[in-house]
Amino acid sequence: MKDFISVKQLDEGSFYYIYELYKDYRDRYKNGETKFSDLKGYSVLLPFFENSTRTRTSFELAGKILGADTINISASSSSVKKGETLYDTIKTLEAMQSDFIVLRHYMSGAAHIVANKVKSRVINAGDGTHEHPSQAVLDAITILENKGRINGLKVAIIGDILHSRVARSDIILLHMLGAEITVCGPQTMLPRHLEQFDIDFVTTDINEALKDKDVAIFLRIQLERQKKVFFSTLNEYSIKYGLNQDRIDLLKEDALIMHPGPVNRGVEIQSELVYGNRSVILQQVENGLFTRMAIYKFLLNQ
């Protein structure tokens, strides 16, 4: 396993191996060991052709903490603006002898294409509407840390399922780990051929979706990917599919509220609930750092 392109590459054993690496890094870091040498002498290129705060920063910081040399490359400052193809850009970057390429791209399948053309280890940091595998791993770890298990939990994934790469990766990984998956959203934002996904229940009724769930994952509306209108107004969406104080009581008392970020406050989640006592959104961000450190180490050990 040279590259990490999809959560489909993981089985239960490899996920729990990453989890053990995560725990080791987290515990050592929180005990004051803030610099490691696992990637000393290695280089990490981070070409991000879409905007990102959490993913790019955590991959960059994870690489630096492990001792790697990290270089950020954005679409606005690359030769892509001059008409250079993705393939030529990546081959140019590889010529710099990079050991890891952490790629985010607006085209679904871009990470797979690049991984087949370069010798560097490629990590998919999100490709179009395909997958976001490291987010799914950190989401699963966050659930595991809080619940002590994933097998048998009831998880609702709510929102823009059609355009969400996080939804796809979460569904695949959490189902593989034994969770029961319910997806919910407007009919216009549910993918066709849902039978191809590992989903147990599909509904357009958020109250039905939330009832007695252990975990609720809310998704950002992907306005930048929408080429047509999928709902009338943000206010209407919030009324029908946003989390508010009444709906939170439908969940189990110890249920987790999650969101990959950034949150559209007052749309997907009522503002005062974003960091409420059931929310683990900030914990997801923190766990992302140690998860991505673990992913680097996992690939290095293959």
Buried (B, 14 or more C-beta within 10 A) or exposed (E): EEBBBBBEEBEEEEBEBBBEBBBBBBEEBEEEEEEBEBBEEBBBBBBBBBEBEBBBBBBBBBBBBBBBBBBBBBBEEBEBEEEEEBEEBBEEBBEEEBBBBBBBBBBEBBBBBBBEBBEBBBBBBBBBBBBBBBBBBBBBBBBBBBBEEBEEBBBBBBBBBBBBBBBBBBBBBBBBBEBBBBBBBBEEBBBEEEEEBEBEEBBBEBEEBBBEBBBBBBBBBBEEBBEEEBBEEBEEBBEEBBBBEEBBEBBBEEBBBBBBBEBBEBBBBBEEBBEBEBBBBEBBBBBBBBBBBBBBBBBBEE
